[in-house]
Amino acid sequence: MTTAHTAREALQEFSIWLETERRSSEKTVEAYQRDVGHFIGFLVEHL
């Protein structure tokens, strides 16, 4: 993973890593993107 400057960029880098290094299925990557995206939204609202 490269250095990410925002949480959204970090999520994008993580998704790429899941696809390429972990060879995760498309549905797995989508689920992580959705769930982590919701968590990031929660943090933004509550911190």
PyMOL Python script that loads the backbone (N, CA, C, O; Angstrom):
from pymol import cmd

cmd.read_pdbstr("""\
ATOM      1  N   MET A   1       0.831  -1.181   0.000  1.00  0.00           N
ATOM      2  CA  MET A   1       0.000   0.000   0.000  1.00  0.00           C
ATOM      3  C   MET A   1       0.872   1.240   0.000  1.00  0.00           C
ATOM      4  O   MET A   1       1.947   1.267   0.599  1.00  0.00           O
ATOM      5  N   THR A   2       0.389   2.260  -0.682  1.00  0.00           N
ATOM      6  CA  THR A   2       1.103   3.528  -0.672  1.00  0.00           C
ATOM      7  C   THR A   2       0.547   4.414   0.429  1.00  0.00           C
ATOM      8  O   THR A   2      -0.466   4.089   1.048  1.00  0.00           O
ATOM      9  N   THR A   3       1.210   5.525   0.667  1.00  0.00           N
ATOM     10  CA  THR A   3       0.738   6.450   1.690  1.00  0.00           C
ATOM     11  C   THR A   3      -0.531   7.136   1.207  1.00  0.00           C
ATOM     12  O   THR A   3      -0.558   7.687   0.106  1.00  0.00           O
ATOM     13  N   ALA A   4      -1.570   7.107   2.010  1.00  0.00           N
ATOM     14  CA  ALA A   4      -2.836   7.754   1.669  1.00  0.00           C
ATOM     15  C   ALA A   4      -3.021   8.975   2.561  1.00  0.00           C
ATOM     16  O   ALA A   4      -2.631   8.962   3.729  1.00  0.00           O
ATOM     17  N   HIS A   5      -3.607  10.014   2.016  1.00  0.00           N
ATOM     18  CA  HIS A   5      -3.756  11.260   2.749  1.00  0.00           C
ATOM     19  C   HIS A   5      -5.129  11.413   3.402  1.00  0.00           C
ATOM     20  O   HIS A   5      -5.275  12.203   4.335  1.00  0.00           O
ATOM     21  N   THR A   6      -6.115  10.693   2.944  1.00  0.00           N
ATOM     22  CA  THR A   6      -7.447  10.764   3.536  1.00  0.00           C
ATOM     23  C   THR A   6      -7.963   9.351   3.774  1.00  0.00           C
ATOM     24  O   THR A   6      -7.426   8.377   3.245  1.00  0.00           O
ATOM     25  N   ALA A   7      -9.004   9.262   4.572  1.00  0.00           N
ATOM     26  CA  ALA A   7      -9.603   7.953   4.842  1.00  0.00           C
ATOM     27  C   ALA A   7     -10.166   7.344   3.559  1.00  0.00           C
ATOM     28  O   ALA A   7     -10.057   6.136   3.351  1.00  0.00           O
ATOM     29  N   ARG A   8     -10.761   8.160   2.707  1.00  0.00           N
ATOM     30  CA  ARG A   8     -11.321   7.654   1.441  1.00  0.00           C
ATOM     31  C   ARG A   8     -10.215   7.133   0.527  1.00  0.00           C
ATOM     32  O   ARG A   8     -10.384   6.111  -0.138  1.00  0.00           O
ATOM     33  N   GLU A   9      -9.088   7.831   0.497  1.00  0.00           N
ATOM     34  CA  GLU A   9      -7.956   7.351  -0.302  1.00  0.00           C
ATOM     35  C   GLU A   9      -7.421   6.044   0.272  1.00  0.00           C
ATOM     36  O   GLU A   9      -7.047   5.137  -0.471  1.00  0.00           O
ATOM     37  N   ALA A  10      -7.388   5.958   1.601  1.00  0.00           N
ATOM     38  CA  ALA A  10      -6.925   4.727   2.246  1.00  0.00           C
ATOM     39  C   ALA A  10      -7.847   3.567   1.891  1.00  0.00           C
ATOM     40  O   ALA A  10      -7.380   2.456   1.639  1.00  0.00           O
ATOM     41  N   LEU A  11      -9.144   3.817   1.872  1.00  0.00           N
ATOM     42  CA  LEU A  11     -10.104   2.779   1.501  1.00  0.00           C
ATOM     43  C   LEU A  11      -9.880   2.333   0.057  1.00  0.00           C
ATOM     44  O   LEU A  11      -9.951   1.141  -0.242  1.00  0.00           O
ATOM     45  N   GLN A  12      -9.612   3.272  -0.828  1.00  0.00           N
ATOM     46  CA  GLN A  12      -9.350   2.923  -2.226  1.00  0.00           C
ATOM     47  C   GLN A  12      -8.091   2.070  -2.338  1.00  0.00           C
ATOM     48  O   GLN A  12      -8.084   1.068  -3.052  1.00  0.00           O
ATOM     49  N   GLU A  13      -7.035   2.457  -1.642  1.00  0.00           N
ATOM     50  CA  GLU A  13      -5.789   1.680  -1.656  1.00  0.00           C
ATOM     51  C   GLU A  13      -6.018   0.279  -1.080  1.00  0.00           C
ATOM     52  O   GLU A  13      -5.493  -0.705  -1.601  1.00  0.00           O
ATOM     53  N   PHE A  14      -6.802   0.196  -0.005  1.00  0.00           N
ATOM     54  CA  PHE A  14      -7.117  -1.091   0.610  1.00  0.00           C
ATOM     55  C   PHE A  14      -7.889  -1.974  -0.365  1.00  0.00           C
ATOM     56  O   PHE A  14      -7.637  -3.176  -0.455  1.00  0.00           O
ATOM     57  N   SER A  15      -8.824  -1.378  -1.089  1.00  0.00           N
ATOM     58  CA  SER A  15      -9.609  -2.130  -2.069  1.00  0.00           C
ATOM     59  C   SER A  15      -8.717  -2.687  -3.172  1.00  0.00           C
ATOM     60  O   SER A  15      -8.875  -3.836  -3.585  1.00  0.00           O
ATOM     61  N   ILE A  16      -7.794  -1.883  -3.641  1.00  0.00           N
ATOM     62  CA  ILE A  16      -6.853  -2.341  -4.666  1.00  0.00           C
ATOM     63  C   ILE A  16      -6.014  -3.486  -4.122  1.00  0.00           C
ATOM     64  O   ILE A  16      -5.781  -4.474  -4.819  1.00  0.00           O
ATOM     65  N   TRP A  17      -5.560  -3.360  -2.880  1.00  0.00           N
ATOM     66  CA  TRP A  17      -4.766  -4.419  -2.248  1.00  0.00           C
ATOM     67  C   TRP A  17      -5.575  -5.711  -2.144  1.00  0.00           C
ATOM     68  O   TRP A  17      -5.066  -6.793  -2.436  1.00  0.00           O
ATOM     69  N   LEU A  18      -6.849  -5.593  -1.724  1.00  0.00           N
ATOM     70  CA  LEU A  18      -7.697  -6.783  -1.628  1.00  0.00           C
ATOM     71  C   LEU A  18      -7.808  -7.486  -2.981  1.00  0.00           C
ATOM     72  O   LEU A  18      -7.727  -8.711  -3.064  1.00  0.00           O
ATOM     73  N   GLU A  19      -7.993  -6.698  -4.030  1.00  0.00           N
ATOM     74  CA  GLU A  19      -8.161  -7.269  -5.370  1.00  0.00           C
ATOM     75  C   GLU A  19      -6.880  -7.911  -5.884  1.00  0.00           C
ATOM     76  O   GLU A  19      -6.914  -9.006  -6.446  1.00  0.00           O
ATOM     77  N   THR A  20      -5.753  -7.236  -5.694  1.00  0.00           N
ATOM     78  CA  THR A  20      -4.515  -7.683  -6.333  1.00  0.00           C
ATOM     79  C   THR A  20      -3.704  -8.643  -5.482  1.00  0.00           C
ATOM     80  O   THR A  20      -3.289  -9.698  -5.964  1.00  0.00           O
ATOM     81  N   GLU A  21      -3.476  -8.299  -4.243  1.00  0.00           N
ATOM     82  CA  GLU A  21      -2.613  -9.116  -3.388  1.00  0.00           C
ATOM     83  C   GLU A  21      -3.364 -10.286  -2.756  1.00  0.00           C
ATOM     84  O   GLU A  21      -2.857 -11.407  -2.706  1.00  0.00           O
ATOM     85  N   ARG A  22      -4.573 -10.012  -2.276  1.00  0.00           N
ATOM     86  CA  ARG A  22      -5.353 -11.054  -1.605  1.00  0.00           C
ATOM     87  C   ARG A  22      -6.227 -11.833  -2.581  1.00  0.00           C
ATOM     88  O   ARG A  22      -6.770 -12.884  -2.239  1.00  0.00           O
ATOM     89  N   ARG A  23      -6.358 -11.308  -3.800  1.00  0.00           N
ATOM     90  CA  ARG A  23      -7.195 -11.927  -4.831  1.00  0.00           C
ATOM     91  C   ARG A  23      -8.611 -12.207  -4.328  1.00  0.00           C
ATOM     92  O   ARG A  23      -9.182 -13.268  -4.579  1.00  0.00           O
ATOM     93  N   SER A  24      -9.156 -11.230  -3.614  1.00  0.00           N
ATOM     94  CA  SER A  24     -10.515 -11.341  -3.083  1.00  0.00           C
ATOM     95  C   SER A  24     -11.524 -11.233  -4.218  1.00  0.00           C
ATOM     96  O   SER A  24     -11.263 -10.613  -5.249  1.00  0.00           O
ATOM     97  N   SER A  25     -12.676 -11.846  -4.006  1.00  0.00           N
ATOM     98  CA  SER A  25     -13.721 -11.786  -5.027  1.00  0.00           C
ATOM     99  C   SER A  25     -14.287 -10.369  -5.117  1.00  0.00           C
ATOM    100  O   SER A  25     -14.133  -9.559  -4.204  1.00  0.00           O
ATOM    101  N   GLU A  26     -14.937 -10.097  -6.228  1.00  0.00           N
ATOM    102  CA  GLU A  26     -15.546  -8.786  -6.447  1.00  0.00           C
ATOM    103  C   GLU A  26     -16.555  -8.464  -5.350  1.00  0.00           C
ATOM    104  O   GLU A  26     -16.600  -7.336  -4.859  1.00  0.00           O
ATOM    105  N   LYS A  27     -17.357  -9.442  -4.968  1.00  0.00           N
ATOM    106  CA  LYS A  27     -18.369  -9.231  -3.926  1.00  0.00           C
ATOM    107  C   LYS A  27     -17.720  -8.930  -2.572  1.00  0.00           C
ATOM    108  O   LYS A  27     -18.239  -8.115  -1.809  1.00  0.00           O
ATOM    109  N   THR A  28     -16.605  -9.571  -2.273  1.00  0.00           N
ATOM    110  CA  THR A  28     -15.891  -9.314  -1.020  1.00  0.00           C
ATOM    111  C   THR A  28     -15.377  -7.883  -0.994  1.00  0.00           C
ATOM    112  O   THR A  28     -15.525  -7.181   0.007  1.00  0.00           O
ATOM    113  N   VAL A  29     -14.779  -7.457  -2.087  1.00  0.00           N
ATOM    114  CA  VAL A  29     -14.254  -6.089  -2.171  1.00  0.00           C
ATOM    115  C   VAL A  29     -15.395  -5.084  -2.038  1.00  0.00           C
ATOM    116  O   VAL A  29     -15.262  -4.089  -1.325  1.00  0.00           O
ATOM    117  N   GLU A  30     -16.502  -5.330  -2.710  1.00  0.00           N
ATOM    118  CA  GLU A  30     -17.663  -4.442  -2.612  1.00  0.00           C
ATOM    119  C   GLU A  30     -18.169  -4.354  -1.178  1.00  0.00           C
ATOM    120  O   GLU A  30     -18.505  -3.270  -0.701  1.00  0.00           O
ATOM    121  N   ALA A  31     -18.223  -5.486  -0.491  1.00  0.00           N
ATOM    122  CA  ALA A  31     -18.703  -5.505   0.891  1.00  0.00           C
ATOM    123  C   ALA A  31     -17.778  -4.703   1.798  1.00  0.00           C
ATOM    124  O   ALA A  31     -18.245  -3.929   2.634  1.00  0.00           O
ATOM    125  N   TYR A  32     -16.473  -4.883   1.638  1.00  0.00           N
ATOM    126  CA  TYR A  32     -15.520  -4.104   2.436  1.00  0.00           C
ATOM    127  C   TYR A  32     -15.659  -2.615   2.142  1.00  0.00           C
ATOM    128  O   TYR A  32     -15.664  -1.800   3.064  1.00  0.00           O
ATOM    129  N   GLN A  33     -15.770  -2.255   0.874  1.00  0.00           N
ATOM    130  CA  GLN A  33     -15.911  -0.844   0.516  1.00  0.00           C
ATOM    131  C   GLN A  33     -17.156  -0.242   1.162  1.00  0.00           C
ATOM    132  O   GLN A  33     -17.105   0.859   1.709  1.00  0.00           O
ATOM    133  N   ARG A  34     -18.259  -0.957   1.097  1.00  0.00           N
ATOM    134  CA  ARG A  34     -19.511  -0.472   1.669  1.00  0.00           C
ATOM    135  C   ARG A  34     -19.402  -0.333   3.185  1.00  0.00           C
ATOM    136  O   ARG A  34     -19.732   0.713   3.744  1.00  0.00           O
ATOM    137  N   ASP A  35     -18.935  -1.394   3.846  1.00  0.00           N
ATOM    138  CA  ASP A  35     -18.893  -1.397   5.302  1.00  0.00           C
ATOM    139  C   ASP A  35     -17.888  -0.395   5.856  1.00  0.00           C
ATOM    140  O   ASP A  35     -18.195   0.346   6.790  1.00  0.00           O
ATOM    141  N   VAL A  36     -16.699  -0.370   5.286  1.00  0.00           N
ATOM    142  CA  VAL A  36     -15.684   0.572   5.762  1.00  0.00           C
ATOM    143  C   VAL A  36     -16.098   2.000   5.408  1.00  0.00           C
ATOM    144  O   VAL A  36     -15.853   2.925   6.183  1.00  0.00           O
ATOM    145  N   GLY A  37     -16.718   2.185   4.254  1.00  0.00           N
ATOM    146  CA  GLY A  37     -17.226   3.504   3.881  1.00  0.00           C
ATOM    147  C   GLY A  37     -18.255   4.018   4.875  1.00  0.00           C
ATOM    148  O   GLY A  37     -18.230   5.193   5.241  1.00  0.00           O
ATOM    149  N   HIS A  38     -19.157   3.153   5.314  1.00  0.00           N
ATOM    150  CA  HIS A  38     -20.137   3.546   6.334  1.00  0.00           C
ATOM    151  C   HIS A  38     -19.447   3.883   7.651  1.00  0.00           C
ATOM    152  O   HIS A  38     -19.835   4.833   8.330  1.00  0.00           O
ATOM    153  N   PHE A  39     -18.437   3.118   8.009  1.00  0.00           N
ATOM    154  CA  PHE A  39     -17.700   3.379   9.243  1.00  0.00           C
ATOM    155  C   PHE A  39     -16.978   4.724   9.166  1.00  0.00           C
ATOM    156  O   PHE A  39     -16.970   5.479  10.138  1.00  0.00           O
ATOM    157  N   ILE A  40     -16.382   5.023   8.031  1.00  0.00           N
ATOM    158  CA  ILE A  40     -15.719   6.322   7.852  1.00  0.00           C
ATOM    159  C   ILE A  40     -16.739   7.448   8.000  1.00  0.00           C
ATOM    160  O   ILE A  40     -16.466   8.455   8.653  1.00  0.00           O
ATOM    161  N   GLY A  41     -17.906   7.281   7.398  1.00  0.00           N
ATOM    162  CA  GLY A  41     -18.968   8.276   7.535  1.00  0.00           C
ATOM    163  C   GLY A  41     -19.381   8.471   8.981  1.00  0.00           C
ATOM    164  O   GLY A  41     -19.598   9.601   9.419  1.00  0.00           O
ATOM    165  N   PHE A  42     -19.491   7.386   9.721  1.00  0.00           N
ATOM    166  CA  PHE A  42     -19.825   7.461  11.139  1.00  0.00           C
ATOM    167  C   PHE A  42     -18.766   8.255  11.896  1.00  0.00           C
ATOM    168  O   PHE A  42     -19.094   9.124  12.704  1.00  0.00           O
ATOM    169  N   LEU A  43     -17.502   7.956  11.633  1.00  0.00           N
ATOM    170  CA  LEU A  43     -16.415   8.662  12.313  1.00  0.00           C
ATOM    171  C   LEU A  43     -16.429  10.149  12.000  1.00  0.00           C
ATOM    172  O   LEU A  43     -16.215  10.973  12.889  1.00  0.00           O
ATOM    173  N   VAL A  44     -16.678  10.496  10.750  1.00  0.00           N
ATOM    174  CA  VAL A  44     -16.715  11.902  10.355  1.00  0.00           C
ATOM    175  C   VAL A  44     -17.807  12.640  11.120  1.00  0.00           C
ATOM    176  O   VAL A  44     -17.605  13.776  11.549  1.00  0.00           O
ATOM    177  N   GLU A  45     -18.947  12.010  11.293  1.00  0.00           N
ATOM    178  CA  GLU A  45     -20.062  12.650  11.986  1.00  0.00           C
ATOM    179  C   GLU A  45     -19.863  12.741  13.491  1.00  0.00           C
ATOM    180  O   GLU A  45     -20.396  13.650  14.127  1.00  0.00           O
ATOM    181  N   HIS A  46     -19.106  11.816  14.072  1.00  0.00           N
ATOM    182  CA  HIS A  46     -19.027  11.733  15.526  1.00  0.00           C
ATOM    183  C   HIS A  46     -17.690  12.155  16.125  1.00  0.00           C
ATOM    184  O   HIS A  46     -17.535  12.149  17.346  1.00  0.00           O
ATOM    185  N   LEU A  47     -16.746  12.513  15.307  1.00  0.00           N
ATOM    186  CA  LEU A  47     -15.458  12.964  15.853  1.00  0.00           C
ATOM    187  C   LEU A  47     -15.241  14.431  15.602  1.00  0.00           C
ATOM    188  O   LEU A  47     -14.210  14.979  15.992  1.00  0.00           O
TER     189      LEU A  47
END
""", "prot")
cmd.dss("prot")
cmd.show_as("cartoon", "prot")
cmd.util.cbc("prot")
cmd.orient("prot")
